[in-house]
């Protein structure tokens, strides 16, 4: 049994299923796709996003 996952592939598959679903199932699958997408993001991008958000929040205050 393979335990390797491709988060980007899983996100795309969940969005395809969401497009075919309705109601609460559609919302659940969209949330699942977003979670997989978050896992697929590059950690370096995460760091850049959080630092730019922090600087943006500092300017607002």
PQR file with spaces between the fields and no chain letter, atoms N, CA, C, O and H, PARSE charges and radii, in Angstrom:
ATOM       1  N    UNK     1       0.842   -1.184    0.000 -0.4000 1.5000
ATOM       2  CA   UNK     1       0.000    0.000    0.000 -0.0000 2.0000
ATOM       3  C    UNK     1       0.888    1.248    0.000  0.5500 1.7000
ATOM       4  O    UNK     1       1.837    1.341    0.778 -0.5500 1.4000
ATOM       5  N    UNK     2       0.583    2.170   -0.846 -0.4000 1.5000
ATOM       6  CA   UNK     2       1.352    3.399   -0.966 -0.0000 2.0000
ATOM       7  C    UNK     2       0.764    4.467   -0.040  0.5500 1.7000
ATOM       8  O    UNK     2      -0.448    4.682   -0.015 -0.5500 1.4000
ATOM       9  H    UNK     2      -0.188    2.094   -1.478  0.4000 1.0000
ATOM      10  N    UNK     3       1.629    5.124    0.711 -0.4000 1.5000
ATOM      11  CA   UNK     3       1.159    6.181    1.614 -0.0000 2.0000
ATOM      12  C    UNK     3       1.576    7.565    1.137  0.5500 1.7000
ATOM      13  O    UNK     3       1.415    8.547    1.861 -0.5500 1.4000
ATOM      14  H    UNK     3       2.614    4.949    0.691  0.4000 1.0000
ATOM      15  N    UNK     4       2.110    7.645   -0.071 -0.4000 1.5000
ATOM      16  CA   UNK     4       2.516    8.931   -0.633 -0.0000 2.0000
ATOM      17  C    UNK     4       1.295    9.614   -1.252  0.5500 1.7000
ATOM      18  O    UNK     4       0.521    8.989   -1.977 -0.5500 1.4000
ATOM      19  H    UNK     4       2.241    6.847   -0.659  0.4000 1.0000
ATOM      20  N    UNK     5       1.137   10.898   -0.957 -0.4000 1.5000
ATOM      21  CA   UNK     5       0.051   11.694   -1.530 -0.0000 2.0000
ATOM      22  C    UNK     5       0.647   12.881   -2.264  0.5500 1.7000
ATOM      23  O    UNK     5       1.670   13.435   -1.863 -0.5500 1.4000
ATOM      24  H    UNK     5       1.765   11.406   -0.368  0.4000 1.0000
ATOM      25  N    UNK     6      -0.012   13.254   -3.340 -0.4000 1.5000
ATOM      26  CA   UNK     6       0.332   14.470   -4.063 -0.0000 2.0000
ATOM      27  C    UNK     6      -0.753   15.493   -3.710  0.5500 1.7000
ATOM      28  O    UNK     6      -1.852   15.439   -4.261 -0.5500 1.4000
ATOM      29  H    UNK     6      -0.843   12.803   -3.666  0.4000 1.0000
ATOM      30  N    UNK     7      -0.455   16.422   -2.802 -0.4000 1.5000
ATOM      31  CA   UNK     7      -1.488   17.354   -2.347 -0.0000 2.0000
ATOM      32  C    UNK     7      -2.136   18.144   -3.485  0.5500 1.7000
ATOM      33  O    UNK     7      -3.340   18.395   -3.448 -0.5500 1.4000
ATOM      34  H    UNK     7       0.439   16.466   -2.355  0.4000 1.0000
ATOM      35  N    UNK     8      -1.364   18.534   -4.482 -0.4000 1.5000
ATOM      36  CA   UNK     8      -1.929   19.298   -5.598 -0.0000 2.0000
ATOM      37  C    UNK     8      -2.938   18.448   -6.363  0.5500 1.7000
ATOM      38  O    UNK     8      -4.013   18.927   -6.726 -0.5500 1.4000
ATOM      39  H    UNK     8      -0.386   18.330   -4.512  0.4000 1.0000
ATOM      40  N    UNK     9      -2.591   17.200   -6.603 -0.4000 1.5000
ATOM      41  CA   UNK     9      -3.495   16.287   -7.303 -0.0000 2.0000
ATOM      42  C    UNK     9      -4.768   16.065   -6.481  0.5500 1.7000
ATOM      43  O    UNK     9      -5.871   16.064   -7.030 -0.5500 1.4000
ATOM      44  H    UNK     9      -1.718   16.811   -6.308  0.4000 1.0000
ATOM      45  N    UNK    10      -4.617   15.880   -5.181 -0.4000 1.5000
ATOM      46  CA   UNK    10      -5.772   15.678   -4.305 -0.0000 2.0000
ATOM      47  C    UNK    10      -6.670   16.916   -4.289  0.5500 1.7000
ATOM      48  O    UNK    10      -7.895   16.790   -4.281 -0.5500 1.4000
ATOM      49  H    UNK    10      -3.721   15.881   -4.736  0.4000 1.0000
ATOM      50  N    UNK    11      -6.071   18.111   -4.285 -0.4000 1.5000
ATOM      51  CA   UNK    11      -6.848   19.352   -4.306 -0.0000 2.0000
ATOM      52  C    UNK    11      -7.656   19.455   -5.598  0.5500 1.7000
ATOM      53  O    UNK    11      -8.833   19.814   -5.572 -0.5500 1.4000
ATOM      54  H    UNK    11      -5.076   18.212   -4.292  0.4000 1.0000
ATOM      55  N    UNK    12      -7.027   19.144   -6.714 -0.4000 1.5000
ATOM      56  CA   UNK    12      -7.716   19.207   -8.004 -0.0000 2.0000
ATOM      57  C    UNK    12      -8.850   18.192   -8.066  0.5500 1.7000
ATOM      58  O    UNK    12      -9.928   18.495   -8.577 -0.5500 1.4000
ATOM      59  H    UNK    12      -6.071   18.852   -6.735  0.4000 1.0000
ATOM      60  N    UNK    13      -8.613   16.985   -7.549 -0.4000 1.5000
ATOM      61  CA   UNK    13      -9.641   15.950   -7.551 -0.0000 2.0000
ATOM      62  C    UNK    13     -10.831   16.372   -6.679  0.5500 1.7000
ATOM      63  O    UNK    13     -11.982   16.151   -7.056 -0.5500 1.4000
ATOM      64  H    UNK    13      -7.737   16.738   -7.134  0.4000 1.0000
ATOM      65  N    UNK    14     -10.563   16.965   -5.536 -0.4000 1.5000
ATOM      66  CA   UNK    14     -11.640   17.411   -4.656 -0.0000 2.0000
ATOM      67  C    UNK    14     -12.454   18.522   -5.314  0.5500 1.7000
ATOM      68  O    UNK    14     -13.676   18.558   -5.170 -0.5500 1.4000
ATOM      69  H    UNK    14      -9.628   17.144   -5.230  0.4000 1.0000
ATOM      70  N    UNK    15     -11.794   19.427   -6.032 -0.4000 1.5000
ATOM      71  CA   UNK    15     -12.526   20.505   -6.706 -0.0000 2.0000
ATOM      72  C    UNK    15     -13.388   19.953   -7.841  0.5500 1.7000
ATOM      73  O    UNK    15     -14.494   20.443   -8.073 -0.5500 1.4000
ATOM      74  H    UNK    15     -10.801   19.398   -6.149  0.4000 1.0000
ATOM      75  N    UNK    16     -12.896   18.948   -8.542 -0.4000 1.5000
ATOM      76  CA   UNK    16     -13.709   18.325   -9.596 -0.0000 2.0000
ATOM      77  C    UNK    16     -14.938   17.668   -9.000  0.5500 1.7000
ATOM      78  O    UNK    16     -16.032   17.768   -9.555 -0.5500 1.4000
ATOM      79  H    UNK    16     -11.998   18.550   -8.355  0.4000 1.0000
ATOM      80  N    UNK    17     -14.762   16.986   -7.857 -0.4000 1.5000
ATOM      81  CA   UNK    17     -15.914   16.364   -7.197 -0.0000 2.0000
ATOM      82  C    UNK    17     -16.870   17.435   -6.684  0.5500 1.7000
ATOM      83  O    UNK    17     -18.086   17.252   -6.735 -0.5500 1.4000
ATOM      84  H    UNK    17     -13.873   16.904   -7.406  0.4000 1.0000
ATOM      85  N    UNK    18     -16.334   18.551   -6.191 -0.4000 1.5000
ATOM      86  CA   UNK    18     -17.181   19.632   -5.681 -0.0000 2.0000
ATOM      87  C    UNK    18     -18.027   20.226   -6.807  0.5500 1.7000
ATOM      88  O    UNK    18     -19.187   20.578   -6.594 -0.5500 1.4000
ATOM      89  H    UNK    18     -15.346   18.699   -6.150  0.4000 1.0000
ATOM      90  N    UNK    19     -17.455   20.335   -7.988 -0.4000 1.5000
ATOM      91  CA   UNK    19     -18.188   20.900   -9.123 -0.0000 2.0000
ATOM      92  C    UNK    19     -19.399   20.046   -9.486  0.5500 1.7000
ATOM      93  O    UNK    19     -20.389   20.556  -10.012 -0.5500 1.4000
ATOM      94  H    UNK    19     -16.512   20.049   -8.161  0.4000 1.0000
ATOM      95  N    UNK    20     -19.321   18.757   -9.207 -0.4000 1.5000
ATOM      96  CA   UNK    20     -20.421   17.844   -9.521 -0.0000 2.0000
ATOM      97  C    UNK    20     -21.401   17.696   -8.359  0.5500 1.7000
ATOM      98  O    UNK    20     -22.493   17.159   -8.544 -0.5500 1.4000
ATOM      99  H    UNK    20     -18.518   18.342   -8.780  0.4000 1.0000
ATOM     100  N    UNK    21     -21.035   18.156   -7.178 -0.4000 1.5000
ATOM     101  CA   UNK    21     -21.858   17.981   -5.986 -0.0000 2.0000
ATOM     102  C    UNK    21     -22.807   19.159   -5.794  0.5500 1.7000
ATOM     103  O    UNK    21     -22.740   20.164   -6.503 -0.5500 1.4000
ATOM     104  H    UNK    21     -20.148   18.592   -7.027  0.4000 1.0000
ATOM     105  N    UNK    22     -23.690   19.001   -4.813 -0.4000 1.5000
ATOM     106  CA   UNK    22     -24.634   20.067   -4.489 -0.0000 2.0000
ATOM     107  C    UNK    22     -24.702   20.263   -2.986  0.5500 1.7000
ATOM     108  O    UNK    22     -24.394   19.357   -2.213 -0.5500 1.4000
ATOM     109  H    UNK    22     -23.744   18.185   -4.238  0.4000 1.0000
ATOM     110  N    UNK    23     -25.106   21.453   -2.585 -0.4000 1.5000
ATOM     111  CA   UNK    23     -25.391   21.737   -1.182 -0.0000 2.0000
ATOM     112  C    UNK    23     -24.216   21.563   -0.242  0.5500 1.7000
ATOM     113  O    UNK    23     -23.102   22.013   -0.513 -0.5500 1.4000
ATOM     114  H    UNK    23     -25.356   22.190   -3.214  0.4000 1.0000
ATOM     115  N    UNK    24     -24.493   20.895    0.871 -0.4000 1.5000
ATOM     116  CA   UNK    24     -23.493   20.717    1.925 -0.0000 2.0000
ATOM     117  C    UNK    24     -22.308   19.885    1.436  0.5500 1.7000
ATOM     118  O    UNK    24     -21.173   20.119    1.852 -0.5500 1.4000
ATOM     119  H    UNK    24     -25.397   20.529    1.091  0.4000 1.0000
ATOM     120  N    UNK    25     -22.566   18.918    0.558 -0.4000 1.5000
ATOM     121  CA   UNK    25     -21.462   18.114    0.023 -0.0000 2.0000
ATOM     122  C    UNK    25     -20.500   18.980   -0.776  0.5500 1.7000
ATOM     123  O    UNK    25     -19.283   18.812   -0.689 -0.5500 1.4000
ATOM     124  H    UNK    25     -23.487   18.728    0.221  0.4000 1.0000
ATOM     125  N    UNK    26     -21.047   19.904   -1.551 -0.4000 1.5000
ATOM     126  CA   UNK    26     -20.195   20.800   -2.346 -0.0000 2.0000
ATOM     127  C    UNK    26     -19.310   21.643   -1.430  0.5500 1.7000
ATOM     128  O    UNK    26     -18.112   21.778   -1.678 -0.5500 1.4000
ATOM     129  H    UNK    26     -22.035   20.040   -1.622  0.4000 1.0000
ATOM     130  N    UNK    27     -19.897   22.212   -0.370 -0.4000 1.5000
ATOM     131  CA   UNK    27     -19.137   23.042    0.556 -0.0000 2.0000
ATOM     132  C    UNK    27     -18.051   22.223    1.252  0.5500 1.7000
ATOM     133  O    UNK    27     -16.921   22.687    1.403 -0.5500 1.4000
ATOM     134  H    UNK    27     -20.871   22.103   -0.169  0.4000 1.0000
ATOM     135  N    UNK    28     -18.392   21.016    1.671 -0.4000 1.5000
ATOM     136  CA   UNK    28     -17.420   20.147    2.339 -0.0000 2.0000
ATOM     137  C    UNK    28     -16.253   19.824    1.406  0.5500 1.7000
ATOM     138  O    UNK    28     -15.099   19.835    1.833 -0.5500 1.4000
ATOM     139  H    UNK    28     -19.310   20.640    1.548  0.4000 1.0000
ATOM     140  N    UNK    29     -16.545   19.539    0.144 -0.4000 1.5000
ATOM     141  CA   UNK    29     -15.485   19.205   -0.811 -0.0000 2.0000
ATOM     142  C    UNK    29     -14.629   20.425   -1.150  0.5500 1.7000
ATOM     143  O    UNK    29     -13.427   20.288   -1.379 -0.5500 1.4000
ATOM     144  H    UNK    29     -17.483   19.530   -0.202  0.4000 1.0000
ATOM     145  N    UNK    30     -15.225   21.602   -1.184 -0.4000 1.5000
ATOM     146  CA   UNK    30     -14.443   22.823   -1.412 -0.0000 2.0000
ATOM     147  C    UNK    30     -13.478   23.038   -0.249  0.5500 1.7000
ATOM     148  O    UNK    30     -12.311   23.368   -0.459 -0.5500 1.4000
ATOM     149  H    UNK    30     -16.201   21.713   -0.998  0.4000 1.0000
ATOM     150  N    UNK    31     -13.966   22.849    0.974 -0.4000 1.5000
ATOM     151  CA   UNK    31     -13.093   22.994    2.145 -0.0000 2.0000
ATOM     152  C    UNK    31     -11.970   21.962    2.124  0.5500 1.7000
ATOM     153  O    UNK    31     -10.832   22.259    2.486 -0.5500 1.4000
ATOM     154  H    UNK    31     -14.914   22.581    1.145  0.4000 1.0000
ATOM     155  N    UNK    32     -12.305   20.748    1.696 -0.4000 1.5000
ATOM     156  CA   UNK    32     -11.282   19.704    1.576 -0.0000 2.0000
ATOM     157  C    UNK    32     -10.232   20.097    0.541  0.5500 1.7000
ATOM     158  O    UNK    32      -9.035   19.926    0.775 -0.5500 1.4000
ATOM     159  H    UNK    32     -13.230   20.507    1.402  0.4000 1.0000
ATOM     160  N    UNK    33     -10.671   20.619   -0.597 -0.4000 1.5000
ATOM     161  CA   UNK    33      -9.740   21.041   -1.642 -0.0000 2.0000
ATOM     162  C    UNK    33      -8.835   22.158   -1.145  0.5500 1.7000
ATOM     163  O    UNK    33      -7.639   22.167   -1.437 -0.5500 1.4000
ATOM     164  H    UNK    33     -11.643   20.757   -0.787  0.4000 1.0000
ATOM     165  N    UNK    34      -9.399   23.099   -0.395 -0.4000 1.5000
ATOM     166  CA   UNK    34      -8.592   24.188    0.152 -0.0000 2.0000
ATOM     167  C    UNK    34      -7.546   23.659    1.139  0.5500 1.7000
ATOM     168  O    UNK    34      -6.417   24.149    1.177 -0.5500 1.4000
ATOM     169  H    UNK    34     -10.371   23.092   -0.158  0.4000 1.0000
ATOM     170  N    UNK    35      -7.924   22.670    1.925 -0.4000 1.5000
ATOM     171  CA   UNK    35      -6.969   22.079    2.868 -0.0000 2.0000
ATOM     172  C    UNK    35      -5.825   21.391    2.118  0.5500 1.7000
ATOM     173  O    UNK    35      -4.660   21.543    2.486 -0.5500 1.4000
ATOM     174  H    UNK    35      -8.841   22.273    1.894  0.4000 1.0000
ATOM     175  N    UNK    36      -6.161   20.631    1.062 -0.4000 1.5000
ATOM     176  CA   UNK    36      -5.109   19.988    0.266 -0.0000 2.0000
ATOM     177  C    UNK    36      -4.224   21.041   -0.400  0.5500 1.7000
ATOM     178  O    UNK    36      -3.006   20.882   -0.470 -0.5500 1.4000
ATOM     179  H    UNK    36      -7.107   20.508    0.763  0.4000 1.0000
ATOM     180  N    UNK    37      -4.843   22.114   -0.887 -0.4000 1.5000
ATOM     181  CA   UNK    37      -4.072   23.179   -1.540 -0.0000 2.0000
ATOM     182  C    UNK    37      -3.088   23.808   -0.553  0.5500 1.7000
ATOM     183  O    UNK    37      -1.943   24.097   -0.902 -0.5500 1.4000
ATOM     184  H    UNK    37      -5.833   22.244   -0.830  0.4000 1.0000
ATOM     185  N    UNK    38      -3.544   24.015    0.669 -0.4000 1.5000
ATOM     186  CA   UNK    38      -2.671   24.583    1.705 -0.0000 2.0000
ATOM     187  C    UNK    38      -1.467   23.663    1.943  0.5500 1.7000
ATOM     188  O    UNK    38      -0.343   24.135    2.116 -0.5500 1.4000
ATOM     189  H    UNK    38      -4.474   23.781    0.952  0.4000 1.0000
ATOM     190  N    UNK    39      -1.711   22.356    1.950 -0.4000 1.5000
ATOM     191  CA   UNK    39      -0.612   21.399    2.130 -0.0000 2.0000
ATOM     192  C    UNK    39       0.356   21.423    0.945  0.5500 1.7000
ATOM     193  O    UNK    39       1.550   21.167    1.102 -0.5500 1.4000
ATOM     194  H    UNK    39      -2.624   21.973    1.809  0.4000 1.0000
ATOM     195  N    UNK    40      -0.168   21.732   -0.232 -0.4000 1.5000
ATOM     196  CA   UNK    40       0.654   21.727   -1.443 -0.0000 2.0000
ATOM     197  C    UNK    40       1.543   22.959   -1.555  0.5500 1.7000
ATOM     198  O    UNK    40       2.516   22.957   -2.309 -0.5500 1.4000
ATOM     199  H    UNK    40      -1.137   21.941   -0.359  0.4000 1.0000
ATOM     200  N    UNK    41       1.213   24.012   -0.808 -0.4000 1.5000
ATOM     201  CA   UNK    41       1.981   25.253   -0.921 -0.0000 2.0000
ATOM     202  C    UNK    41       3.407   25.051   -0.439  0.5500 1.7000
ATOM     203  O    UNK    41       3.676   24.265    0.469 -0.5500 1.4000
ATOM     204  H    UNK    41       0.423   24.014   -0.196  0.4000 1.0000
ATOM     205  N    UNK    42       4.299   25.773   -1.065 -0.4000 1.5000
ATOM     206  CA   UNK    42       5.715   25.741   -0.714 -0.0000 2.0000
ATOM     207  C    UNK    42       5.918   26.445    0.630  0.5500 1.7000
ATOM     208  O    UNK    42       5.444   27.567    0.807 -0.5500 1.4000
ATOM     209  H    UNK    42       4.081   26.412   -1.803  0.4000 1.0000
ATOM     210  N    UNK    43       6.613   25.808    1.580 -0.4000 1.5000
ATOM     211  CA   UNK    43       6.849   26.447    2.880 -0.0000 2.0000
ATOM     212  C    UNK    43       7.515   27.824    2.768  0.5500 1.7000
ATOM     213  O    UNK    43       7.270   28.690    3.607 -0.5500 1.4000
ATOM     214  H    UNK    43       6.998   24.896    1.436  0.4000 1.0000
ATOM     215  N    UNK    44       8.334   28.034    1.770 -0.4000 1.5000
ATOM     216  CA   UNK    44       8.966   29.349    1.578 -0.0000 2.0000
ATOM     217  C    UNK    44       7.908   30.399    1.255  0.5500 1.7000
ATOM     218  O    UNK    44       8.003   31.542    1.703 -0.5500 1.4000
ATOM     219  H    UNK    44       8.533   27.329    1.088  0.4000 1.0000
ATOM     220  N    UNK    45       6.900   30.010    0.475 -0.4000 1.5000
ATOM     221  CA   UNK    45       5.803   30.922    0.174 -0.0000 2.0000
ATOM     222  C    UNK    45       5.015   31.247    1.437  0.5500 1.7000
ATOM     223  O    UNK    45       4.593   32.386    1.633 -0.5500 1.4000
ATOM     224  H    UNK    45       6.822   29.081    0.111  0.4000 1.0000
ATOM     225  N    UNK    46       4.819   30.259    2.282 -0.4000 1.5000
ATOM     226  CA   UNK    46       4.101   30.473    3.546 -0.0000 2.0000
ATOM     227  C    UNK    46       4.814   31.528    4.382  0.5500 1.7000
ATOM     228  O    UNK    46       4.179   32.424    4.937 -0.5500 1.4000
ATOM     229  H    UNK    46       5.162   29.333    2.122  0.4000 1.0000
ATOM     230  N    UNK    47       6.139   31.417    4.469 -0.4000 1.5000
ATOM     231  CA   UNK    47       6.905   32.366    5.272 -0.0000 2.0000
ATOM     232  C    UNK    47       6.779   33.780    4.692  0.5500 1.7000
ATOM     233  O    UNK    47       6.614   34.750    5.431 -0.5500 1.4000
ATOM     234  H    UNK    47       6.655   30.689    4.018  0.4000 1.0000
ATOM     235  N    UNK    48       6.858   33.880    3.385 -0.4000 1.5000
ATOM     236  CA   UNK    48       6.750   35.184    2.729 -0.0000 2.0000
ATOM     237  C    UNK    48       5.358   35.770    2.939  0.5500 1.7000
ATOM     238  O    UNK    48       5.217   36.971    3.173 -0.5500 1.4000
ATOM     239  H    UNK    48       6.991   33.091    2.784  0.4000 1.0000
ATOM     240  N    UNK    49       4.318   34.920    2.855 -0.4000 1.5000
ATOM     241  CA   UNK    49       2.952   35.397    3.057 -0.0000 2.0000
ATOM     242  C    UNK    49       2.748   35.899    4.473  0.5500 1.7000
ATOM     243  O    UNK    49       2.138   36.949    4.673 -0.5500 1.4000
ATOM     244  H    UNK    49       4.432   33.945    2.665  0.4000 1.0000
ATOM     245  N    UNK    50       3.244   35.170    5.454 -0.4000 1.5000
ATOM     246  CA   UNK    50       3.022   35.569    6.843 -0.0000 2.0000
ATOM     247  C    UNK    50       3.794   36.845    7.176  0.5500 1.7000
ATOM     248  O    UNK    50       3.298   37.678    7.935 -0.5500 1.4000
ATOM     249  H    UNK    50       3.739   34.316    5.291  0.4000 1.0000
ATOM     250  N    UNK    51       4.998   37.015    6.624 -0.4000 1.5000
ATOM     251  CA   UNK    51       5.753   38.227    6.914 -0.0000 2.0000
ATOM     252  C    UNK    51       5.134   39.432    6.214  0.5500 1.7000
ATOM     253  O    UNK    51       5.144   40.530    6.770 -0.5500 1.4000
ATOM     254  H    UNK    51       5.401   36.339    6.007  0.4000 1.0000
ATOM     255  N    UNK    52       4.601   39.257    5.016 -0.4000 1.5000
ATOM     256  CA   UNK    52       3.957   40.376    4.342 -0.0000 2.0000
ATOM     257  C    UNK    52       2.645   40.723    5.033  0.5500 1.7000
ATOM     258  O    UNK    52       2.267   41.893    5.080 -0.5500 1.4000
ATOM     259  H    UNK    52       4.593   38.365    4.564  0.4000 1.0000
ATOM     260  N    UNK    53       1.951   39.737    5.565 -0.4000 1.5000
ATOM     261  CA   UNK    53       0.717   39.999    6.311 -0.0000 2.0000
ATOM     262  C    UNK    53       1.031   40.754    7.591  0.5500 1.7000
ATOM     263  O    UNK    53       0.304   41.671    7.973 -0.5500 1.4000
ATOM     264  H    UNK    53       2.258   38.786    5.527  0.4000 1.0000
ATOM     265  N    UNK    54       2.111   40.370    8.251 -0.4000 1.5000
ATOM     266  CA   UNK    54       2.494   41.042    9.492 -0.0000 2.0000
ATOM     267  C    UNK    54       2.859   42.497    9.222  0.5500 1.7000
ATOM     268  O    UNK    54       2.480   43.382    9.990 -0.5500 1.4000
ATOM     269  H    UNK    54       2.702   39.625    7.941  0.4000 1.0000
ATOM     270  N    UNK    55       3.584   42.750    8.152 -0.4000 1.5000
ATOM     271  CA   UNK    55       3.949   44.130    7.843 -0.0000 2.0000
ATOM     272  C    UNK    55       2.719   44.928    7.431  0.5500 1.7000
ATOM     273  O    UNK    55       2.624   46.119    7.727 -0.5500 1.4000
ATOM     274  H    UNK    55       3.892   42.032    7.529  0.4000 1.0000
ATOM     275  N    UNK    56       1.782   44.284    6.752 -0.4000 1.5000
ATOM     276  CA   UNK    56       0.537   44.959    6.372 -0.0000 2.0000
ATOM     277  C    UNK    56      -0.259   45.325    7.617  0.5500 1.7000
ATOM     278  O    UNK    56      -0.785   46.433    7.716 -0.5500 1.4000
ATOM     279  H    UNK    56       1.859   43.316    6.511  0.4000 1.0000
ATOM     280  N    UNK    57      -0.348   44.394    8.572 -0.4000 1.5000
ATOM     281  CA   UNK    57      -1.086   44.649    9.811 -0.0000 2.0000
ATOM     282  C    UNK    57      -0.412   45.764   10.604  0.5500 1.7000
ATOM     283  O    UNK    57      -1.101   46.563   11.237 -0.5500 1.4000
ATOM     284  H    UNK    57       0.079   43.493    8.491  0.4000 1.0000
ATOM     285  N    UNK    58       0.913   45.836   10.585 -0.4000 1.5000
ATOM     286  CA   UNK    58       1.632   46.881   11.319 -0.0000 2.0000
ATOM     287  C    UNK    58       1.311   48.264   10.735  0.5500 1.7000
ATOM     288  O    UNK    58       1.200   49.250   11.463 -0.5500 1.4000
ATOM     289  H    UNK    58       1.473   45.186   10.071  0.4000 1.0000
ATOM     290  N    UNK    59       1.163   48.313    9.407 -0.4000 1.5000
ATOM     291  CA   UNK    59       0.828   49.596    8.772 -0.0000 2.0000
ATOM     292  C    UNK    59      -0.596   50.022    9.104  0.5500 1.7000
ATOM     293  O    UNK    59      -0.876   51.215    9.218 -0.5500 1.4000
ATOM     294  H    UNK    59       1.253   47.512    8.815  0.4000 1.0000
ATOM     295  N    UNK    60      -1.493   49.060    9.258 -0.4000 1.5000
ATOM     296  CA   UNK    60      -2.893   49.367    9.564 -0.0000 2.0000
ATOM     297  C    UNK    60      -3.004   49.934   10.969  0.5500 1.7000
ATOM     298  O    UNK    60      -3.751   50.885   11.201 -0.5500 1.4000
ATOM     299  H    UNK    60      -1.265   48.091    9.165  0.4000 1.0000
ATOM     300  N    UNK    61      -2.270   49.359   11.901 -0.4000 1.5000
ATOM     301  CA   UNK    61      -2.326   49.803   13.292 -0.0000 2.0000
ATOM     302  C    UNK    61      -1.684   51.159   13.392  0.5500 1.7000
ATOM     303  O    UNK    61      -1.618   51.732   14.480 -0.5500 1.4000
ATOM     304  H    UNK    61      -1.663   48.587   11.713  0.4000 1.0000
